[in-house]
């Protein structure tokens, strides 16, 4: 069993989830440690990004990106699946401040206002 550590982005997303969703996410992440060691789990994807080996797993409507940093697993990102930020990480593209706009409520309100004209 690995210790779980979280980045600021991951903690921010965790705090926005309901308590039930948080417990489900923690339960899934806790079971990941065995999958990492075995290396035989088809749900767990591996890829190299910025010189590090990352793992990706989908939990409900979220994708969780983490790396193994012995003796722990460090969760770098928790992103909604099919989001712009998720696409940028999956395709190993550099993210910019423009990608952060997607997570801001006013961005979606602005887009909706354009369709109402």
N, C-alpha and C positions, 0 to 999 in steps of 0.2 A: 504494500500500500504506500502510495506517494503522498507527500504533503502537497496541498494545492495552494498556489499563490496567484494573485490577480493583478493585472495592470490597472491603472486609473480608469481606462475606458471600460474594462470588464466590470469593475466595481460599480461604475455608474449605471451600466445596464442591469446588473444584479439588483441594485437599489430600486430600479424602476419596475421590477417584476413583483407580482403578488407573492405572498409567503409560500403558497403552494407551488408556484412556478419555480421559486428559488430552491425549495426542497427537492423538487424533481430534477432540476439542473445539477444540484450538488450530488444527488444520488447517482445520476448518469456519469458525472465527471469522476466520482469516486470509483466507479466500476471500470473506468478507462484504464487505470493503472495496470490491470491484468492484461488488457488488450495490447497495450504498448509493449509489455514484456514479451508476450507471445508473438506478436507481429503477424498473426494470422487472421485478424478480424477484417472483414470486407467493408464494414461501416466506417472504419478508421482509414482515412487517406493520408498519405505521406507526400511531402514535397519539400524541396530546398528553396529557401527564400532568404536573401541577404546573408548568405553563407551559413545559414542554420537550417537544421531539419525541423520542419513544422509538421504538426498533425492537425487534421480537420475532422470534426464529427458533427453530424446534424442531430440536434436535440429539439424536437417539436418544430417550431418555426424559426429556430435560431441555428446559426453555424458558429461553432466554437473553434478557435484557432489557438493552439498551444504548442509548447516545446518542452522537451524533457531536459530539465536542469537538475541533475542529481543533487540532492535526494528528493527533488520535488518536480511537479509539473507546473509550469508557469503559463497561465492563460493570458494571451496577448489581446485577443479580440473576441467579443461576443457580438455577432452581427445578425440582423434579420436576413433570412435567406432571400435571394433575388433582389437585394438592395445594391445600390451603386458601390458602396464601400465593400460589400462582399465580393462583387465582381472584380474590383481593383485588387483585392488580396488574392483571390483565386487565380487571377491572370498575372499575378506578380508585377502589377503596374505600380508606378510611384503614385501615391495619393497626394492630393493637394488640399488646400483649404476649401476649394470648391466642392470636393467630395464630402466635406463635413457639413455643408449646407443641407444635404439630404436629410440629416437627422434633426434639423431645426423645423419646428412646427410652422413658422412663417413661410418657409420655402414651399410647403405643400399648399398653404393658403394662397400664395401668389400664383401657383400653377392653376389652381382651381378658379381663381378670379379671371385668368386668361380665357378659360373655356366658356365663361358666362357672358362674354362680350358678344 
